[in-house]
């Protein structure tokens, strides 16, 4: 029987996208985690992870095994929650606003798991890019991209993502590869945004940061559609490295302008200070922060 602790450590490495970050997340030495995962692979008689000096990726059997490890991890969390709920019954209605650009399938899986953990919470989730008023429109939580405007609202950092520019090999063969941010002006781009979004990307960071314009080929408010259009040779796209990790590993997307790394963007859970962090709000934000990356990784594998 596979070692349960090794399975949980393997799942933690996949969610963290590396041994170093997993070690920081769970507070164990990197060497210990690496040894436990290697022992698990030896026990199973298969390789779960492909390792090189720069990248870590799942093998085909590793992808399937991770799905089961992740399910077991959720069941363990559910068992813990049952114990916790015997001391504090978390209940009530919870209305949440989430940007349209978030994967609806990832959010659906996350909310399904959350409601299994907290069956007494009545959840109302709305996808919207409107600047919702938490108090006036009856929302308890709004998921927002940073930077945030100054207000009397309380913000909890949920996660950070590193954006990268990518394109398909087919597009680059046809149109060439830009060598500088200024050369993006001669290229087609796939814009993730709303009707108010301009065809401009913030490329680079610090003193090298520049606002690079491009020729908008299409504008959509779905990250998964942006990725698909980029794979289908319609232009360059800006995506988070986490959302296209499998495509980069497979070669269906190629990173460009890597000499111009961009600033990471932050995602927050915002709630009114009047709520004084009710138990159901705290439970949702903690669950979202912990589980979103796991669901995103799993969805990327399954796609």
C-alpha positions as CSV (number, residue, x, y, z in Angstrom):
1,X,0.0,0.0,0.0
2,X,1.4,3.4,-0.9
3,X,2.6,5.6,2.0
4,X,-0.1,8.1,2.7
5,X,2.3,10.8,3.9
6,X,4.3,10.4,0.7
7,X,1.1,10.8,-1.3
8,X,0.2,14.0,0.5
9,X,3.8,15.4,0.1
10,X,3.7,14.5,-3.7
11,X,0.3,16.4,-4.0
12,X,1.8,19.4,-2.1
13,X,4.8,19.5,-4.6
14,X,2.4,19.5,-7.6
15,X,0.2,22.2,-6.1
16,X,3.3,24.3,-5.2
17,X,4.8,23.6,-8.6
18,X,8.2,22.7,-7.1
19,X,10.0,21.2,-4.1
20,X,11.3,24.5,-2.7
21,X,7.9,26.2,-2.6
22,X,6.3,23.0,-1.1
23,X,8.9,23.0,1.6
24,X,8.0,26.6,2.5
25,X,4.3,25.9,2.4
26,X,4.3,22.9,4.7
27,X,7.4,23.7,6.8
28,X,9.5,20.7,6.1
29,X,13.0,20.5,4.7
30,X,13.2,20.2,0.9
31,X,15.5,17.2,1.2
32,X,12.9,15.3,3.3
33,X,10.1,16.0,0.8
34,X,12.3,15.0,-2.2
35,X,13.4,11.8,-0.4
36,X,9.8,10.9,0.5
37,X,8.6,11.4,-3.1
38,X,11.4,9.4,-4.5
39,X,10.5,6.6,-2.0
40,X,6.9,6.8,-3.2
41,X,8.0,6.4,-6.8
42,X,10.2,3.4,-5.9
43,X,7.3,1.9,-4.0
44,X,4.9,2.3,-6.9
45,X,7.5,1.3,-9.5
46,X,6.8,4.3,-11.7
47,X,8.1,7.8,-12.3
48,X,5.6,10.5,-11.2
49,X,7.6,13.6,-11.9
50,X,10.0,14.6,-14.6
51,X,12.8,16.7,-13.1
52,X,15.5,18.8,-14.7
53,X,17.5,21.8,-13.5
54,X,14.8,24.3,-14.4
55,X,11.4,22.6,-14.6
56,X,9.2,20.1,-12.8
57,X,6.4,18.4,-14.7
58,X,4.1,15.5,-14.3
59,X,4.4,12.3,-16.2
60,X,1.1,10.9,-17.7
61,X,0.7,8.4,-14.8
62,X,1.7,11.1,-12.4
63,X,-1.1,13.3,-13.6
64,X,-3.6,10.5,-13.0
65,X,-2.1,9.7,-9.6
66,X,-2.3,13.4,-8.5
67,X,-6.0,13.5,-9.1
68,X,-6.5,10.6,-6.7
69,X,-4.0,12.1,-4.1
70,X,-5.8,15.4,-4.4
71,X,-9.2,13.7,-3.8
72,X,-7.8,12.0,-0.7
73,X,-6.4,15.3,0.6
74,X,-9.9,16.8,0.2
75,X,-11.4,13.9,2.1
76,X,-8.9,14.4,4.9
77,X,-9.8,18.1,5.0
78,X,-13.5,17.1,5.1
79,X,-12.9,14.8,8.0
80,X,-11.1,17.6,9.9
81,X,-13.9,20.0,9.1
82,X,-16.4,17.6,10.6
83,X,-14.5,17.6,13.8
84,X,-14.1,21.3,13.8
85,X,-17.8,21.8,13.1
86,X,-18.7,19.9,16.2
87,X,-17.2,22.9,18.1
88,X,-18.3,25.7,15.7
89,X,-21.3,25.2,13.4
90,X,-20.5,27.5,10.4
91,X,-23.7,28.4,8.6
92,X,-25.7,31.2,7.0
93,X,-25.9,32.7,3.5
94,X,-22.7,33.9,1.7
95,X,-22.8,36.0,-1.5
96,X,-19.6,36.1,-3.5
97,X,-18.6,38.2,-6.6
98,X,-15.9,36.7,-8.8
99,X,-14.3,38.2,-11.9
100,X,-15.5,36.8,-15.2
101,X,-12.0,35.9,-16.3
102,X,-11.7,33.2,-13.6
103,X,-12.2,29.7,-14.9
104,X,-15.9,28.8,-14.2
105,X,-15.0,25.1,-14.1
106,X,-12.3,25.7,-11.5
107,X,-14.6,27.8,-9.4
108,X,-17.5,25.3,-9.8
109,X,-15.2,22.5,-8.5
110,X,-13.9,24.6,-5.7
111,X,-17.4,25.7,-4.6
112,X,-18.6,22.1,-4.7
113,X,-15.8,21.0,-2.4
114,X,-16.5,24.0,-0.1
115,X,-20.2,23.1,0.2
116,X,-19.4,19.5,1.0
117,X,-17.2,20.8,3.9
118,X,-19.7,23.3,5.1
119,X,-23.2,21.9,4.2
120,X,-25.0,24.6,6.3
121,X,-23.8,27.5,4.2
122,X,-26.1,28.8,1.5
123,X,-23.8,30.0,-1.3
124,X,-24.6,32.6,-3.9
125,X,-21.8,33.1,-6.5
126,X,-22.0,35.7,-9.2
127,X,-19.4,36.2,-12.1
128,X,-19.2,39.9,-12.8
129,X,-16.6,42.5,-13.7
130,X,-18.7,45.3,-12.3
131,X,-17.2,47.3,-9.4
132,X,-19.7,45.8,-7.0
133,X,-20.7,47.6,-3.8
134,X,-20.3,45.1,-1.0
135,X,-22.8,46.7,1.3
136,X,-25.2,48.3,-1.2
137,X,-25.5,45.2,-3.4
138,X,-25.5,42.7,-0.6
139,X,-22.2,41.0,-1.3
140,X,-20.2,39.4,1.5
141,X,-17.0,38.9,-0.5
142,X,-15.6,40.2,-3.7
143,X,-12.6,38.5,-5.3
144,X,-10.5,41.3,-6.9
145,X,-7.2,41.7,-8.8
146,X,-4.7,44.1,-7.3
147,X,-3.6,46.8,-6.9
148,X,-6.7,47.8,-4.9
149,X,-8.1,51.3,-4.4
150,X,-7.9,52.7,-1.0
151,X,-11.1,52.2,1.0
152,X,-12.6,51.1,4.3
153,X,-12.8,47.5,3.0
154,X,-10.6,44.7,4.4
155,X,-8.5,42.7,1.9
156,X,-7.0,39.3,2.4
157,X,-4.2,38.2,-0.1
158,X,-5.3,34.9,-1.6
159,X,-2.5,34.2,-4.1
160,X,-0.1,35.7,-6.6
161,X,0.5,34.8,-10.2
162,X,3.4,35.4,-12.6
163,X,2.2,36.6,-16.0
164,X,4.1,35.6,-19.1
165,X,3.7,36.3,-22.8
166,X,3.2,33.2,-25.0
167,X,2.4,32.3,-28.6
168,X,2.1,29.1,-30.6
169,X,5.0,27.8,-32.7
170,X,2.7,28.2,-35.7
171,X,2.1,31.9,-35.1
172,X,5.8,32.6,-34.5
173,X,6.8,30.7,-37.6
174,X,4.4,32.8,-39.6
175,X,4.9,36.2,-38.0
176,X,8.3,36.0,-36.4
177,X,9.4,36.3,-32.7
178,X,9.5,39.8,-31.2
179,X,12.9,40.6,-29.6
180,X,11.8,43.7,-27.7
181,X,8.6,45.0,-26.1
182,X,8.5,47.7,-28.9
183,X,8.3,45.0,-31.6
184,X,4.9,43.9,-30.1
185,X,3.4,46.8,-32.0
186,X,3.8,44.8,-35.2
187,X,2.1,41.7,-33.8
188,X,-1.4,40.4,-33.3
189,X,-2.4,40.1,-29.7
190,X,-5.3,38.3,-27.8
191,X,-6.5,40.6,-25.1
192,X,-8.0,39.3,-21.9
193,X,-10.3,42.1,-20.7
194,X,-13.5,44.0,-20.9
195,X,-14.8,46.6,-23.4
196,X,-12.8,49.2,-21.4
197,X,-9.5,47.3,-21.7
198,X,-6.9,48.8,-24.1
199,X,-4.4,46.8,-26.2
200,X,-1.5,47.5,-23.9
201,X,0.6,45.1,-21.8
202,X,2.9,46.2,-18.9
203,X,6.2,44.4,-19.9
204,X,9.2,44.3,-17.6
205,X,9.4,45.5,-14.1
206,X,11.2,48.2,-12.0
207,X,13.2,50.6,-14.1
208,X,12.7,48.4,-17.2
209,X,8.9,48.4,-17.0
210,X,7.3,49.7,-20.2
211,X,3.7,49.8,-21.5
212,X,3.9,47.9,-24.8
213,X,1.1,48.3,-27.4
214,X,0.0,45.5,-29.8
215,X,-2.5,45.0,-32.6
216,X,-5.6,43.6,-31.0
217,X,-6.8,40.6,-32.9
218,X,-9.6,39.6,-30.5
219,X,-10.7,40.6,-27.0
220,X,-12.4,38.2,-24.6
221,X,-13.0,38.0,-20.9
222,X,-12.2,34.3,-20.6
223,X,-8.7,33.2,-19.8
224,X,-9.3,29.6,-21.1
225,X,-10.5,31.1,-24.4
226,X,-7.4,33.3,-24.6
227,X,-5.3,30.2,-24.2
228,X,-7.2,28.3,-26.8
229,X,-6.9,31.1,-29.4
230,X,-3.2,31.5,-28.7
231,X,-2.8,27.7,-29.3
232,X,-4.7,28.1,-32.6
233,X,-2.2,30.6,-34.0
234,X,-4.2,33.8,-33.7
235,X,-1.6,35.8,-31.9
236,X,0.4,36.5,-28.7
237,X,-1.3,36.3,-25.3
238,X,-0.5,37.2,-21.7
239,X,-1.4,34.4,-19.3
240,X,-0.3,33.3,-15.9
241,X,2.4,30.7,-15.9
242,X,0.3,28.5,-13.8
243,X,-2.6,28.4,-16.2
244,X,-0.5,27.4,-19.2
245,X,2.2,25.2,-17.5
246,X,1.1,22.0,-19.3
247,X,0.9,23.7,-22.7
248,X,4.4,25.1,-22.2
249,X,5.7,21.7,-21.3
250,X,4.0,20.1,-24.3
251,X,5.3,22.8,-26.6
252,X,1.9,24.0,-27.9
253,X,2.8,27.4,-26.4
254,X,6.2,29.0,-26.3
255,X,7.3,31.8,-23.9
256,X,8.5,35.0,-25.5
257,X,10.4,38.1,-24.2
258,X,11.7,36.1,-21.3
259,X,14.4,38.7,-20.8
260,X,11.6,41.1,-19.8
261,X,10.0,39.3,-16.8
262,X,6.8,41.0,-15.6
263,X,5.6,41.9,-12.2
264,X,3.4,39.3,-10.5
265,X,-0.3,40.2,-10.0
266,X,-2.1,39.7,-6.7
267,X,-5.6,38.4,-6.1
268,X,-7.5,39.4,-3.0
269,X,-10.6,38.5,-1.1
270,X,-12.3,41.8,-0.1
271,X,-15.0,42.1,2.6
272,X,-16.6,45.0,4.5
273,X,-15.1,45.9,7.9
274,X,-18.6,46.1,9.2
275,X,-18.8,42.2,8.8
276,X,-16.0,41.8,11.4
277,X,-14.9,38.7,9.6
278,X,-17.9,36.4,10.2
279,X,-17.1,32.7,10.5
280,X,-18.5,31.9,7.1
281,X,-16.5,34.6,5.4
282,X,-13.3,33.5,7.1
283,X,-14.0,29.8,6.1
284,X,-14.5,30.7,2.4
285,X,-11.4,32.9,2.1
286,X,-9.2,30.4,3.9
287,X,-10.6,27.6,1.7
288,X,-10.2,29.7,-1.5
289,X,-6.6,30.6,-0.7
290,X,-5.7,27.0,0.0
291,X,-7.6,25.2,-2.7
292,X,-7.7,27.5,-5.8
293,X,-4.1,26.6,-6.9
294,X,-4.9,22.9,-6.5
295,X,-8.1,23.0,-8.6
296,X,-6.3,25.2,-11.2
297,X,-3.5,22.7,-11.5
298,X,-5.9,19.7,-11.7
299,X,-8.0,21.5,-14.4
300,X,-4.8,22.2,-16.4
301,X,-3.8,18.6,-16.2
302,X,-7.3,17.4,-17.3
303,X,-7.4,19.7,-20.2
